[in-house]
Amino acid sequence: MRKFLKVALVALGLFVITTSISADERKGQKIIIKKLKSDCGFNGAVLAGKHTQDQWEEIYKAGDLNKEIKIICPKSKPLKESYLPHVYEFLYNYAVDSGNVPSC
């Protein structure tokens, strides 16, 4: 019984750690609404639709996400590095070729 309890606690701990580390598209949407919408003049769905999933992936992997957002939204300020994985997740999941449409 003790071994089972230890294994269960370790599994639960790993689950919590891995979930908190992964990026969250909903958090990315909230960041876009809060930090970019007024400067860009459009919502996150329009921003995501500017590129395909492959293009967003290339931009993110090259470390140029802030630069690309600045090109699309010249009035915007650079996002914090900690925001970028979440924003990327949103942009990738709702890219022009994804077939997904964000709610709200």
Number of C-alpha atoms within 10 A of each C-alpha: 6 7 8 9 10 11 12 12 12 12 12 11 12 12 11 11 11 9 11 10 8 11 18 17 20 15 16 21 24 16 19 24 16 11 15 23 17 14 14 20 10 14 15 22 20 15 21 24 17 15 18 18 20 12 13 22 17 13 17 19 11 9 12 13 22 18 14 14 18 16 11 13 18 12 14 17 13 14 18 8 10 9 15 19 18 22 26 24 22 26 28 23 20 25 24 19 14 14 8 11 13 13 7 7
